[in-house]
Amino acid sequence: MITSSVIAALVFLLISILALVFLFVGKLPFCTGKYKSFYRASCGVYISGVLLVLVFTLLMKTLPVAYVIISCLTITVVFCLTVGLIYFMTKSIVEMASKQENKAKDDKESEK
């Protein structure tokens, strides 16, 4: 077993678990907002991906360190892009909904 591969996989697993804990106890807007369950779900997928790499590392004794690092970095980048996409999409949807609501109110007032 390559010890550095296991250590690298464990470090990424620790980072993913810390991200999940932060999503539960953090005070940032996306930790306490209306869509926090989506962030937590994407973090759960992130943890499962990193855990899968750790299992591969433990089962395949000769798995190279480069594979583990590249795999975990790829999973981390996908997680960050997913969280960013959720954040910006929900932000734009909320803005569009509020504009539509204001427009509907203005239309009702102009009819009177």
N, C-alpha and C positions, 0 to 999 in steps of 0.2 A: 504494500500500500504506500502510495506517495503521500507523505505527511503534509507537505505544503498544499497539495490539492484539497485535502480534507480541511485544513485550516482556512484556506481561501473560501471554500463553500460555507463553512461555519461563520465566517465573518459576514458574508453576504446574507446568511440566514439571520444573524443578529441584527443587521441593518434593517432587514424587512420586518422583523418583529418590533423593533424600535419605531419604525414608521407606523405600524398598526397601533401601538400603544399611544403614540403621539396623536393619531387620529381620534382616539377615544378620550384623551385628557387634554389635548391642546386647546388653545384659546383663539386660534386664527379663524377667520370667517368660514373657510371651507371645512373646519373641524366641527363647527357648531351650526352650520347653515342647514337649509332645508334639504340639501342633497348629500348630506354626510354619509348616508347609507351606501350611496354609489361609490364614494371614495373608499369606504371600508371594504366594500365588496371587491373593488379592484386591488386593494392591498391584500386581500385574502388570496386572490389569484396570483399576485406577486409572490406571496409566501409559498404557495403550493409549487410554483415554478422553481424557486430557489431550493425548496426542499427536495424536489425531484432531482435536481443536479447533485445535491448532497447524497441522495440515495445511489445515484449512478456512481458517484465517487467512492462510496463505501463498497459497492458491489464489484465494480471493475477496478481491480487492484493497480492496473497500469495506466489509468486515465491521466493524460498529461495536464499539467497545471494550466497551460495556455487554453485548453478546452474549457476548463472550469471557469477561468476568469472571463473568457469571451462569452460563454453561455450566461453567466451571471450578469455581466455588463449589458448584454442584449436584453435580458429580462428586465433589468433596472431601467434601461432606456424606454422600453415599451411601457412600463409602469408609469414613468414620468410623463411620457406623451399622452397616455390615457388620462391621467389626472389633469394634465393641462387642457386636454380636449374637453373633458367634462366641465372644468372650471369656465373656460371661455364660451363653450356652447350654452351652458345654463345662464351665464351672465348676459349673453346676447339675446337669449330667449326671454329672459325677464325684462330686459330693456324694451324689446319689441312689444311684449305684452302690455307694458305700462304705457307705451306710446299709443298703442291701439285703444287702450282704455281711455286715455285722455282725449283721443280723437272722437271716440264715441260720446263722451260727455260733452265735448264742444258741439258735436252735431245735434245732440238733444237740446242744448241751450239755444242754438241758432234757430231751431224749429219753433221755439216758443215766441 
